[in-house]
Amino acid sequence: MSHQFYFSPHILDNLHPPRSGFDVVQDIAEPRLRMYITARGVKTFFTRKRVHGKDVRIIIGKYPDMDIARARDKMERILAVAKAPRKIRRKKITFGDLSAAFVSAKIRRAPASTAKLKRAMLRLWASLMPEYIDKIPLSKLMQTHEKIAKESGVPTANRMREVMSGIFKYATEQGYMTGNPMTDVPRYKEARTARTLTAAGLRRLHTACSAEKNPTFRDAFLMLFYGFAGKSKIFSMRWSDLDLNQETWKKEPLSDYAVKLLREMPEDGKWVFPHWGGHLVDPRAAWKRLVERAKTPGVKMDDVHKFLSRRLEWSADKYIRRRNMNDVLAECLQDRIAR
């Protein structure tokens, strides 16, 4: 933390330098004005400002070559220039090219998730891709937002609106635009999803898993019941994270149901649930078939994990937690696993 006091020539002239590194002092009269004092006794005025999303230290000048009054005056002018909007670049760029640049520079996701986002962008924003970024009218953005909500649902429209807002913000940072038009595109109000899964529906879903012909999908869906974790964690399980001798997954206990299932599965490659060279990501078509067979409309994959986890009594003791997992599964599935 910097030392705060009123900057005056008498005080600044008599400041003692630190033994090593540097100290920072701050002007009470103008808190934005600060000073570095190095171990060699060099004193430099500076200020800090968040400029275009980044914290920037701006050097003003050295003391006593620059006096305090001039430093305060110059600081105001420097900050005014720093806060000024960026100039528009003369070179134009299309929405498609900028979207690709945005994904490369700003999106930090797993490769499969990034590829899924790119496919959604190309599909839902096809009409915008060839347009120049600064020539897209607000009316067209509104129409695109409404079309996505109508054809793909309100949650999808709101998620894509957030991504598009990020793209336009990136455009202003790079100097292609001076403002973000997505601030004028309203976000749809989302209705709270009602929980539709019941204990009877859970048992029907579990029974329907046996009818799935694809063994990877079948085992992955069963692990949604036995693993007490969300679908993204279940589908990305690695054999290297499992210790079936200790009956653990990443050093956390597994239910007896999960251990029995995993021991019966072939260990082929690094992924427990391999799919197209990687791991299983989103088998929505297979899940839709399962839901139809079980006659549980509207149930999502993560609903299974949430239903069971709400009934699990958590314990720091791994052996007690494993026992609680087994009890919850036995009660909900009305079954006892053969040890």
C-alpha positions in Angstrom: 0.0 0.0 0.0 1.3 3.5 -0.9 2.0 6.1 1.8 -0.4 9.1 1.5 0.4 12.7 2.3 0.2 16.1 0.8 2.9 16.6 -1.9 5.1 19.6 -1.2 8.7 20.4 -2.2 9.9 20.2 1.4 8.5 16.7 2.0 9.5 15.3 -1.4 13.1 16.7 -1.1 13.5 14.9 2.2 12.0 11.5 1.4 14.4 8.7 2.2 14.9 6.1 -0.5 14.3 2.4 0.3 17.2 0.0 0.9 16.1 -2.0 -2.2 13.4 -2.0 -4.8 11.2 1.0 -4.7 8.5 2.7 -2.6 5.3 4.3 -3.8 3.8 7.5 -2.3 0.4 9.1 -3.1 -0.7 12.7 -3.1 -3.7 13.4 -0.8 -4.6 16.6 -2.7 -4.8 14.6 -6.0 -5.0 10.9 -5.1 -4.5 9.9 -8.8 -1.0 11.3 -8.7 1.7 9.0 -7.3 5.4 8.8 -7.1 8.0 6.0 -7.4 11.1 6.4 -5.2 13.9 3.9 -6.1 16.8 2.7 -4.0 19.0 5.1 -5.9 16.9 8.1 -4.9 15.2 8.6 -8.3 11.7 10.1 -7.9 9.2 9.7 -10.7 5.6 11.0 -10.9 3.1 8.5 -12.4 -0.6 7.7 -12.4 -2.6 4.5 -13.0 -5.7 4.2 -15.1 -7.9 1.4 -16.5 -7.7 2.1 -20.2 -9.8 0.0 -22.7 -10.1 -2.8 -20.2 -6.4 -2.9 -19.1 -4.7 -1.5 -16.0 -2.0 1.0 -17.3 0.7 2.8 -15.4 1.4 6.1 -17.1 4.7 7.9 -16.4 4.4 11.7 -16.1 7.9 12.9 -15.4 10.9 12.9 -12.9 11.1 15.1 -9.9 12.5 17.8 -9.4 12.8 18.3 -13.2 9.0 18.5 -13.2 7.5 20.3 -10.2 4.3 19.2 -8.4 2.0 21.7 -10.0 3.1 20.8 -13.5 2.8 17.1 -12.7 -0.8 17.5 -11.5 -1.7 19.5 -14.6 0.0 17.1 -17.0 -1.7 14.1 -15.3 -5.1 15.6 -16.2 -4.2 15.9 -19.9 -2.6 12.4 -20.1 -5.8 10.8 -18.6 -8.0 12.7 -21.0 -6.0 11.4 -23.9 -6.0 7.8 -22.4 -9.7 7.8 -22.0 -10.5 9.0 -25.5 -12.2 6.4 -27.8 -9.9 4.6 -30.2 -9.9 5.8 -33.7 -11.6 3.7 -36.3 -9.3 1.7 -38.5 -9.5 2.4 -42.2 -9.4 -1.3 -43.0 -12.8 -3.0 -42.8 -13.4 -6.5 -41.5 -16.4 -8.8 -41.9 -18.4 -10.1 -38.9 -17.3 -13.7 -39.8 -13.6 -12.8 -39.8 -13.9 -10.8 -36.6 -15.9 -13.7 -34.9 -13.0 -16.1 -35.8 -10.5 -13.7 -34.4 -12.6 -13.2 -31.2 -12.8 -17.0 -30.6 -9.0 -17.4 -31.1 -8.2 -14.4 -28.8 -10.8 -14.5 -26.1 -12.4 -18.0 -25.8 -10.8 -20.3 -23.3 -12.6 -23.7 -23.6 -11.8 -27.3 -24.3 -11.3 -28.0 -28.0 -14.6 -29.9 -28.3 -16.5 -27.1 -26.6 -14.8 -24.4 -28.8 -15.7 -26.4 -31.9 -19.3 -26.7 -30.8 -19.5 -22.9 -30.3 -18.0 -22.3 -33.8 -20.7 -24.6 -35.3 -23.4 -22.7 -33.5 -22.1 -19.3 -34.6 -22.0 -20.4 -38.2 -25.4 -21.9 -38.1 -27.3 -19.2 -36.1 -25.4 -16.1 -37.5 -25.1 -17.3 -41.2 -26.7 -14.1 -42.5 -24.4 -11.8 -40.6 -21.1 -13.5 -41.5 -20.4 -11.7 -44.8 -21.5 -8.3 -43.5 -18.9 -5.6 -42.5 -18.9 -5.2 -38.8 -19.5 -1.5 -38.8 -22.3 -1.7 -41.4 -24.7 -4.1 -39.6 -27.9 -2.2 -38.7 -29.4 -2.6 -35.3 -32.6 -3.9 -36.9 -30.8 -6.9 -38.4 -29.3 -7.7 -35.0 -32.7 -7.6 -33.4 -34.2 -9.8 -36.1 -31.4 -12.4 -35.7 -31.9 -12.4 -31.9 -35.7 -12.9 -32.3 -35.2 -15.7 -34.9 -32.8 -17.6 -32.6 -35.3 -17.3 -29.8 -38.1 -18.6 -32.0 -36.2 -21.5 -33.6 -33.7 -22.6 -30.9 -35.3 -21.3 -27.7 -34.9 -18.3 -25.4 -31.9 -19.7 -23.4 -29.9 -20.3 -26.6 -30.8 -16.8 -27.8 -29.6 -15.2 -24.5 -26.3 -17.2 -24.6 -25.6 -16.2 -28.2 -26.5 -12.6 -27.4 -23.7 -12.7 -24.7 -21.2 -14.1 -27.2 -22.2 -11.5 -29.8 -21.9 -8.7 -27.3 -18.4 -9.9 -26.5 -17.5 -9.9 -30.2 -18.7 -6.2 -30.6 -16.8 -5.3 -27.5 -13.7 -6.9 -29.0 -14.4 -4.9 -32.2 -14.2 -1.6 -30.2 -11.0 -2.7 -28.4 -9.4 -3.4 -31.8 -10.6 -0.1 -33.3 -13.2 -1.3 -35.8 -16.1 0.4 -34.0 -16.8 3.1 -31.4 -19.6 1.4 -29.5 -21.4 -1.9 -28.8 -24.8 -2.1 -30.5 -25.8 -5.2 -28.5 -26.5 -2.9 -25.5 -29.7 -2.0 -27.3 -30.7 -5.6 -27.9 -32.8 -6.7 -24.9 -32.2 -10.0 -23.2 -35.2 -12.3 -23.0 -36.6 -13.2 -19.6 -36.1 -16.9 -19.0 -38.7 -19.0 -17.2 -37.4 -21.1 -14.4 -37.2 -24.7 -15.4 -39.5 -26.9 -13.4 -38.0 -30.2 -12.1 -39.9 -32.9 -13.9 -38.0 -36.0 -12.8 -39.6 -38.2 -10.2 -38.5 -41.3 -8.4 -40.6 -43.5 -10.7 -39.3 -41.6 -13.7 -35.7 -42.2 -12.5 -36.3 -45.9 -12.3 -37.8 -46.0 -15.8 -34.8 -44.2 -17.2 -32.5 -46.6 -15.5 -34.3 -49.6 -16.8 -34.5 -48.0 -20.3 -30.6 -47.8 -20.4 -30.4 -51.5 -21.1 -32.2 -51.1 -24.4 -29.5 -48.7 -25.8 -27.6 -50.6 -28.5 -24.5 -48.4 -28.5 -22.4 -49.7 -25.5 -20.6 -46.4 -25.0 -23.8 -44.5 -24.7 -25.4 -47.2 -22.5 -22.5 -47.2 -20.0 -22.2 -43.4 -20.0 -25.9 -43.0 -19.2 -25.6 -45.6 -16.4 -22.6 -43.7 -15.0 -24.8 -40.6 -14.8 -26.8 -42.6 -12.2 -23.8 -44.1 -10.4 -21.2 -41.4 -10.6 -22.8 -38.5 -8.6 -21.3 -35.9 -10.9 -22.5 -33.8 -13.8 -22.5 -35.0 -17.4 -19.4 -33.0 -18.5 -17.3 -34.7 -15.7 -18.7 -38.1 -16.3 -18.2 -38.0 -20.1 -14.6 -36.8 -19.8 -13.5 -39.5 -17.3 -10.0 -40.9 -17.9 -8.8 -44.3 -16.9 -5.7 -42.7 -15.4 -7.9 -40.9 -12.9 -9.5 -44.1 -11.6 -8.1 -46.5 -9.0 -10.5 -49.4 -8.9 -8.4 -51.2 -6.3 -9.1 -48.3 -3.9 -12.5 -47.8 -5.5 -11.8 -44.1 -6.1 -12.0 -41.5 -8.9 -9.5 -38.7 -8.6 -9.1 -39.9 -5.0 -12.8 -39.4 -4.3 -15.0 -42.5 -3.5 -17.0 -44.3 -6.1 -20.3 -46.1 -5.4 -20.3 -49.9 -5.6 -22.6 -49.6 -8.6 -20.0 -47.4 -10.4 -17.1 -49.8 -9.5 -19.0 -52.8 -10.8 -19.8 -51.1 -14.1 -16.3 -49.8 -14.7 -14.7 -53.3 -14.0 -16.9 -54.8 -16.6 -15.9 -52.2 -19.3 -13.0 -52.7 -21.6 -10.1 -50.3 -20.9 -9.3 -49.2 -24.5 -7.4 -45.8 -24.7 -7.3 -43.0 -22.2 -11.0 -42.1 -22.2 -13.5 -44.2 -20.3 -16.2 -43.1 -22.8 -14.4 -42.6 -26.2 -16.1 -41.0 -29.2 -14.7 -40.0 -32.5 -11.1 -39.8 -31.4 -11.9 -37.9 -28.2 -14.3 -38.4 -25.4 -18.1 -38.3 -25.4 -19.5 -34.7 -25.3 -23.2 -34.4 -25.9 -25.1 -37.5 -27.0 -28.4 -35.7 -27.2 -30.0 -37.9 -29.9 -29.3 -41.0 -27.9 -30.6 -39.4 -24.7 -33.8 -38.3 -26.6 -34.4 -42.0 -27.5 -33.8 -43.0 -23.9 -36.3 -40.4 -22.6 -38.9 -41.4 -25.1 -38.5 -45.1 -24.1 -38.8 -44.2 -20.4 -41.8 -41.8 -21.1 -40.1 -39.0 -19.1 -40.5 -36.0 -21.4 -38.4 -32.9 -20.7 -35.8 -34.7 -18.5 -32.2 -33.6 -19.1 -29.1 -35.6 -18.5 -28.0 -33.4 -15.5 -31.4 -33.9 -13.9 -30.3 -37.4 -12.9 -27.2 -36.1 -11.0 -29.2 -33.3 -9.4 -32.0 -35.7 -8.3 -29.6 -38.2 -6.6 -27.2 -35.6 -5.2 -30.1 -33.8 -3.3 -30.7 -37.1 -1.5 -27.1 -37.8 -0.7 -25.9 -37.0 2.8 -22.4 -35.7 2.4 -19.6 -36.7 4.8 -15.9 -35.9 4.9 -15.2 -39.5 5.7 -14.8 -41.3 2.3 -16.1 -44.7 3.6 -19.2 -43.1 5.1 -19.8 -41.2 1.9 -19.5 -44.3 -0.2 -22.0 -46.1 2.0 -24.3 -43.1 1.7 -24.0 -43.2 -2.1 -24.9 -46.9 -2.1 -27.9 -46.4 0.2 -29.3 -43.6 -2.0 -28.9 -45.6 -5.2 -30.4 -48.7 -3.6 -33.4 -46.7 -2.3 -34.0 -44.7 -5.5 -33.5 -47.7 -7.9 -35.1 -50.1 -5.5 -32.3 -52.5 -6.1 -29.4 -54.0 -4.2 -26.1 -54.6 -6.1 -24.4 -57.9 -5.8 -21.1 -57.5 -4.0 
